[in-house]
Every structure is written in structure tokens, then in C-alpha cells.
Amino acid sequence: MVSTNYAPEHAGIGPYSTQIAEHLAASGAETHVLAGMPHYPAWRVHEDYRGRWRMRESREGVAVHRRRHTVPARQTAVRRGLFEASFLAHGALAPPRVRPDVVLSQMPGLAGGVLGARLARRAGVPHVVVVQDLMGAAAGQSGIRGGGRVAALAGSVEGRVLRAAAVVGVVHESFTDRVVAMGVPRQRVRVVPNWTHVRAPSGDRARTRARLGWSGEETVVLHSGNMGLKQGLEVLVEAARIADHEGGGTRIVLMGDGHRREALLALGEGVRSLSFLPPADAGEFPEVLAAADVLAVTQKASVLDMSLPSKLTSYFTAGRPVVASVAAGSGTAREVERSGAGVVVAPEDPEALLAAVRSLAADPERCAELGARGREYVERRLSRRAGLERVTGLLREALDAG
């Protein structure tokens, strides 16, 4: 497997790559992973890996080959390009000394896809790609500085990797048409949804709220995860500002890390209805989600079909209603609507977001119903066993065809 992100990263794509590799190893396959140094979502290299150039470690039966790369503290198209180029160069110069039967790449990033294709071609084996985000579309839709200029280049490289793959998995059907438009035959595209990688909450909700300083009288809206450009988290800061002016009663909490965190802290200075939390550890994370009244997912209006937030699987598991401030018809909107676990409001509209929150807060029965639908959706569609079997099925299909 080639994946820039891997354990101990606990957010984003890292947990999925980790669970796939560990599942394969537990099934008896000799499993190797070419990965970067852990850095997400803080966009700082994890303290246990700082100063390391390259290394090999064993994690739960998986041989993980780490290669150092740049880690940009701020996201621009140029900085992202250097990040990709450094991982690509180091991985190409020092590939793992193994001869695989099949290579699986997780995209993004582009470098992982290119490295996976290179390793598969040299070994004469099938290359399977799982598309978590579409990098060309992301460059154009996310609002990253200089992104419009590199969208075509990123899309071109991405397209070459996908066209050469034996099988392409996409985590949501909204990606399918764009992948086919890149020249990938539709018959080689499979939908392989992500699964929930966190346990269901089991603690005392009131005790967790008290520990976090959340009173029983206030409505807590929680956003958990990466604080980047495409999330458009400014809408939550402005919603908190409106809540201040209208008399409070609503607390908006941003939990996580990312290169936009400091800017959001500055933007929200003095806003009483706004709080920030560091990322929760794996044991605490489900309890914090369940302690909130409403879970928020936000995206810029320009984000349509390039990304599906991995946080949704955790949100549904938590059993709390979801408010999605995202573009109508986007993959995120479609997933929330299909689950029946939440409501979709116009993106970048803090008044609409706050109105939806207050409507839910006034209707506890509806909140309970939406939360129950989320958990049922997880059991029906997003179980770990089913998700891992879908990815394993891609590998079997590629090997059988080869």
C-alpha cells in the first residue's frame, strides 16, 4: 500500500489506510506500507518522528516504510506541490525492497498514486487505486491560493494514474462521473464507501458535558476535524457572533487542528459563544461527539464533487443530528440526505446554519429521530467489516483479472 497518511494519525484518511493494512496482515498477507511521516491534522510532524529521514517500523503485523517529506504550515498551491514532490522524490529514490503481488494506492495525494503506479509497473502487477479526494477538483474548488493555476496539471497527473489502474474505487458515487470523464472506463470503477472507524459512545453524556464546561441549558454545536480552507469554518465563527448578538444560548465548538486554526482563533477573538478544543484522543473522541447537541459539517460553496468528509461516519455513529452547511447536490449533501441523519442548509450562510440549529434544539424528538437514523445507517451501510471486505474485493478482482 502507498498512503502518505498512516497511524498514528487518527483523523482523515490515516485510520482507513491503517485498518485496511492491518486487516490484510491479519488475513495472512505479507503487508507493506510506504507512508510519510505522521503530520495530520496538525500539519506538524509528530514529535516521535521529528528528525527522522527514513525508517521502517512494525505496527500490528504491518511493515511500515516511512519517508521524510516537507510539511507546510500554511497551504498554498506551491507549498502543497512541494509536499507532494518531496514525498514522490524520496519514495522513488528509496522504495521498499519488496516484490508485491498487488499495489494499493490511497489518493490523495498525487505522489502516492504516482508511486503506486511506478511500483506496480516495475513489478508487473496490478495497481488498485482508492480515491478518497479528487486532487484536480480540490485545487480548483477548495480556495487554496494559486489552486486555479494548478488544477489542470493536478487533474492531468491524476487522470493518467487512474486510467492505468486495474480497478478504481471511489468512496462516493458522486465521484464516479468525474473519474469516468478522466477517461477511466466506467466498468473499472467501483463504489467503496468509507466505514466508521470509531466505536459507539458508551460513557455518561452529562458527565462529559460537565467536564468540558458545557451547561445543560446551552445548545452545543460541535465541528470536529481538520481546520483547512475547504471546510470554510468562518461560517461557524460568524454564526457564533450572531448568537452573541441575539442573546446566547448556543455554544459553537471547533475541535481539532489544522493550518487555519490560528486564523480562526484571531477571527473569533472576543466571541463569547465560540470555543476551541484540541483534538480528542481515540478513547475520548466518541464521548465528546455524543456530548454535543448538534454536529456540524461545513464546506465552501465551491466544493462540489472533490471530497467527502470522513468525519461523517463518526458523526453518524455518535447518534447526534447533523447540520451540513454545504452546496446542494454535493456529495456531502447527498450523503447526509441519504442517511436521514441531518439537515442541509446553504453553504457560507451563518444565519441559515444558526436557524437550523435552533430549530433542532426546539424539537428534542426530532433530534433523537435523526440521531437514531444515523446509527441505523452505520449498521446497514458503514460497518467496518463490510468496508474492509469491499476494499479486499477490489484487490481480488484486480488479481483475478491479472
C-alpha positions in Angstrom: 0.0 0.0 0.0 1.1 3.6 -0.7 -0.5 6.2 1.5 1.0 9.4 2.7 -1.2 9.2 5.8 -1.0 6.3 8.3 -1.1 5.6 12.0 -0.6 7.1 14.5 -2.7 9.7 12.6 -6.2 9.4 14.0 -8.1 11.7 11.6 -8.8 11.9 7.9 -7.5 9.1 5.7 -4.9 7.7 8.1 -7.3 5.5 10.0 -8.7 3.9 6.9 -5.3 3.1 5.4 -4.2 1.7 8.8 -7.3 -0.5 9.2 -7.0 -1.8 5.6 -3.4 -2.8 6.0 -3.9 -4.4 9.4 -6.9 -6.3 8.1 -4.8 -7.7 5.2 -2.0 -8.6 7.6 -4.4 -10.3 10.0 -5.7 -12.3 7.0 -2.3 -13.7 6.4 -0.9 -11.4 3.7 2.6 -10.0 4.0 1.7 -6.4 4.0 4.0 -3.4 3.5 3.0 0.3 3.5 5.0 3.2 2.0 4.0 6.2 4.1 5.0 9.7 5.1 5.9 10.9 8.5 2.7 11.4 10.7 1.6 15.0 10.5 -2.1 15.3 10.0 -4.3 17.2 11.0 -1.9 19.5 12.8 0.3 19.8 9.7 3.3 19.4 12.0 5.4 16.2 12.2 4.5 14.1 15.2 7.1 14.6 17.9 8.1 10.9 17.9 9.2 11.2 14.3 10.9 14.5 14.1 14.4 14.5 12.8 14.0 11.1 11.1 14.9 10.8 7.4 13.6 7.4 6.7 12.7 4.4 8.9 11.0 1.0 9.0 8.7 0.1 11.8 6.3 -2.8 12.5 2.8 -1.9 13.6 0.3 -4.7 14.2 2.0 -7.1 11.8 2.4 -4.4 9.0 5.8 -3.3 7.8 5.6 0.5 7.6 8.3 2.2 5.5 8.5 5.9 6.4 9.9 8.6 4.1 10.5 12.2 5.2 8.8 15.0 3.2 8.0 18.6 3.6 5.1 19.6 5.8 3.7 23.0 5.0 2.4 25.0 8.0 0.3 27.1 5.6 -1.5 25.8 2.5 -0.8 27.3 -0.9 -0.7 25.6 -4.3 3.1 25.9 -4.3 3.6 24.6 -0.8 1.2 21.7 -1.5 3.2 21.0 -4.7 6.4 20.8 -2.7 4.8 18.5 -0.2 3.8 16.1 -3.0 7.1 16.4 -4.8 9.2 15.7 -1.7 7.3 12.5 -0.9 7.4 11.4 -4.5 11.1 12.0 -4.9 12.0 10.3 -1.6 9.7 7.4 -2.3 11.1 6.9 -5.8 14.7 7.1 -4.7 14.2 4.7 -1.7 11.3 2.4 -2.4 10.7 -0.6 -0.1 12.8 -3.6 -1.1 9.8 -5.9 -1.7 8.2 -7.5 -4.7 4.5 -7.1 -4.4 1.7 -9.2 -5.9 -0.6 -6.1 -6.0 -0.2 -2.5 -5.1 -3.0 -0.4 -3.5 -2.7 3.4 -3.5 -4.8 5.8 -1.4 -5.4 9.1 -3.2 -4.9 11.8 -2.2 -2.1 12.6 -2.6 -0.9 12.6 -6.1 2.5 11.4 -5.1 1.1 8.3 -3.6 -0.8 7.5 -6.8 2.3 8.1 -8.9 4.5 6.0 -6.6 1.9 3.2 -6.5 1.7 3.1 -10.3 5.5 3.1 -10.5 5.9 0.2 -8.0 3.2 -1.8 -9.8 4.7 -1.2 -13.2 8.2 -2.3 -12.1 6.9 -5.4 -10.5 4.5 -6.2 -13.4 1.5 -6.4 -11.0 -1.9 -4.8 -10.9 -2.4 -1.3 -9.4 -5.6 -0.6 -7.5 -6.5 3.0 -6.5 -9.0 4.1 -3.9 -10.0 7.7 -4.5 -10.7 9.5 -1.2 -10.4 13.0 -2.6 -10.0 14.2 -6.2 -6.9 16.4 -6.2 -7.5 18.2 -9.5 -11.0 19.2 -8.5 -9.7 20.1 -5.0 -7.2 22.5 -6.4 -9.9 24.3 -8.2 -12.7 24.1 -5.6 -11.0 24.4 -2.2 -10.0 28.1 -2.4 -6.3 27.3 -1.9 -4.1 30.2 -3.0 -2.9 29.5 -6.6 -5.1 26.5 -6.8 -6.8 27.5 -10.1 -3.5 27.6 -11.9 -2.5 24.1 -10.9 -5.9 22.4 -11.1 -5.4 21.3 -14.7 -1.9 20.0 -14.1 -3.0 18.1 -11.0 -6.1 16.7 -12.8 -3.9 15.6 -15.7 -1.5 13.6 -13.5 -4.4 12.2 -11.5 -6.1 11.1 -14.7 -3.0 9.3 -16.0 -2.7 7.4 -12.7 -6.4 6.4 -12.7 -6.5 5.4 -16.4 -3.6 3.0 -15.9 -5.1 1.4 -12.8 -6.6 -2.1 -13.0 -9.5 -1.1 -10.7 -10.5 2.3 -9.3 -12.5 2.5 -6.1 -14.3 5.8 -5.2 -15.7 6.5 -1.7 -18.9 8.1 -3.0 -20.9 7.7 -6.2 -20.7 11.5 -6.8 -17.0 10.9 -7.8 -17.9 8.4 -10.5 -18.8 10.7 -13.4 -15.7 12.9 -12.8 -13.5 9.8 -12.8 -15.1 8.5 -16.0 -14.7 11.9 -17.6 -10.9 11.5 -17.0 -11.0 8.5 -19.3 -11.4 5.7 -16.9 -13.9 3.1 -18.3 -17.0 3.0 -16.1 -16.8 -0.8 -15.8 -13.5 -0.4 -13.9 -14.9 1.9 -11.3 -16.4 0.6 -8.0 -18.0 2.5 -5.2 -16.3 1.5 -1.9 -17.8 3.8 0.9 -15.7 4.5 3.9 -16.8 3.0 7.2 -17.0 4.2 10.7 -13.6 3.8 12.4 -14.7 4.8 15.9 -16.6 2.9 18.5 -20.1 3.9 19.6 -20.1 6.2 22.7 -20.7 4.4 25.9 -20.0 7.0 28.7 -22.1 9.3 30.8 -23.1 12.2 28.5 -23.9 14.6 31.3 -20.5 13.9 33.0 -18.7 14.5 29.7 -20.5 17.8 29.2 -19.7 18.9 32.8 -16.0 18.0 32.3 -15.9 20.1 29.1 -17.7 23.0 30.8 -20.9 22.7 28.7 -24.0 23.5 30.7 -27.2 21.6 30.4 -29.1 24.8 29.3 -27.0 25.6 26.3 -27.2 24.1 22.8 -23.7 22.9 21.9 -22.8 22.7 18.1 -19.6 20.8 17.5 -17.3 20.7 14.5 -14.6 18.1 14.7 -11.7 17.6 12.4 -9.3 19.4 10.1 -9.3 23.2 10.1 -8.4 23.9 6.5 -9.6 26.0 3.6 -12.2 23.8 2.0 -14.1 23.5 5.3 -15.0 27.2 5.3 -15.1 27.3 9.1 -15.6 31.0 9.1 -19.3 30.3 8.8 -19.3 28.8 12.3 -17.3 31.7 13.7 -19.9 34.2 12.2 -22.8 32.0 13.5 -21.3 32.3 17.0 -21.0 36.0 16.6 -24.7 36.2 15.7 -25.6 34.0 18.7 -23.8 36.6 20.9 -25.8 39.4 19.5 -29.1 37.5 19.9 -28.5 36.7 23.5 -26.5 33.5 23.6 -27.9 30.1 24.5 -25.8 28.5 21.7 -22.2 27.4 22.1 -20.2 26.6 18.9 -17.2 24.5 19.4 -14.4 23.9 16.9 -12.4 20.8 17.9 -9.3 19.8 16.0 -6.2 21.3 14.4 -5.1 22.4 11.0 -3.3 25.3 9.3 -6.3 27.6 9.6 -6.7 27.2 13.4 -4.7 30.3 14.3 -6.6 32.5 11.8 -9.9 31.2 13.1 -8.8 31.9 16.7 -8.0 35.5 15.7 -11.2 35.9 13.8 -13.2 34.7 16.7 -11.5 36.7 19.4 -14.0 38.1 21.8 -16.9 36.0 20.6 -18.3 34.5 23.8 -20.4 31.8 22.1 -17.3 30.3 20.4 -14.9 27.7 21.9 -11.9 25.8 20.7 -10.8 22.4 21.8 -7.6 20.4 20.8 -8.2 17.1 19.0 -9.6 14.4 21.4 -7.7 11.1 21.7 -9.2 7.9 20.3 -10.8 6.9 23.6 -12.4 10.3 24.4 -13.4 11.2 20.8 -16.8 9.3 20.6 -17.8 10.6 24.0 -17.2 14.3 23.0 -19.2 13.9 19.8 -22.1 12.3 21.7 -22.0 15.1 24.4 -22.8 17.7 21.7 -26.4 18.6 20.8 -25.7 19.1 17.1 -22.7 18.1 14.9 -21.7 20.4 12.1 -20.1 19.7 8.8 -19.2 22.8 6.7 -17.7 23.3 3.2 -17.1 26.3 1.0 -19.8 26.8 -1.6 -17.3 25.9 -4.4 -16.8 22.4 -3.0 -19.0 20.1 -5.0 -17.5 16.7 -6.0 -13.9 16.6 -4.9 -14.3 15.5 -1.3 -16.5 13.6 1.1 -15.6 14.4 4.8 -14.5 11.3 6.6 -16.0 12.9 9.8 -19.5 11.9 8.7 -19.0 8.3 9.5 -18.0 9.2 13.1 -20.9 11.7 13.3 -23.5 9.1 12.4 -22.0 6.7 14.9 -22.4 9.3 17.7 -26.1 9.4 17.3 -26.5 13.2 17.2 -28.2 15.2 14.5 -26.1 16.7 11.7 -26.3 20.1 10.2 -24.5 20.3 6.9 -23.6 23.8 5.6 -22.7 22.6 2.1 -23.6 23.0 -1.5 -26.9 21.4 -2.5 -26.2 18.4 -4.7 -22.7 17.9 -3.5 -21.5 14.5 -2.4 -21.7 15.6 1.3 -25.2 16.9 0.9 -26.3 13.7 -0.8 -24.8 11.5 1.9 -26.4 13.4 4.8 -29.8 13.3 2.9 -29.4 9.6 2.2 -28.6 8.8 5.8 -31.6 10.7 7.0 -29.5 11.8 10.0 -29.5 15.5 9.5 -30.4 18.6 7.5 -28.7 20.5 4.7 -28.5 24.3 4.7 -27.0 26.8 2.3 -23.2 27.0 2.5 -21.4 30.1 3.9 -24.7 31.3 5.4 -24.3 31.6 9.2 -27.9 32.8 9.7 -29.3 29.7 7.9 -26.9 27.4 9.9 -27.9 29.0 13.2 -31.6 28.9 12.4 -31.3 25.1 11.6 -29.6 24.6 14.9 -32.2 26.4 16.9 -35.0 24.6 15.1 -33.4 21.3 16.1 -32.9 22.4 19.7 -36.6 23.2 20.0 -37.5 19.7 18.9 -35.8 17.1 21.0 -37.9 14.3 19.5 -36.7 15.2 16.0 -33.1 15.3 17.3 -33.5 11.8 18.7 -35.0 10.5 15.5 -32.2 11.9 13.3 -29.6 10.5 15.7 -31.2 7.1 15.6 -31.2 7.2 11.8 -27.5 7.9 11.7 -26.7 4.9 13.8 -29.0 2.7 11.8 -27.3 3.9 8.6 -23.9 2.9 10.0 -25.1 -0.6 10.9 -26.7 -1.0 7.4 -24.1 0.5 5.2 -20.9 1.7 7.1 -19.8 -1.2 9.2 -16.0 -1.8 9.3 -16.4 -5.5 8.2 -18.4 -4.5 5.1 -16.0 -1.7 4.3 -12.9 -3.8 4.6 -14.4 -6.6 2.5 -15.2 -4.1 -0.2 -11.6 -3.0 -0.4 -10.4 -6.6 -0.2 -12.8 -7.3 -3.1 -11.0 -4.7 -5.3 -7.7 -6.5 -4.7 -9.1 -9.9 -5.5 -10.8 -8.5 -8.6 -7.5 -7.0 -9.8 -5.5 -10.2 -9.1 -8.1 -12.4 -10.8 -8.1 -10.1 -13.9 -4.3 -10.0 -14.0 
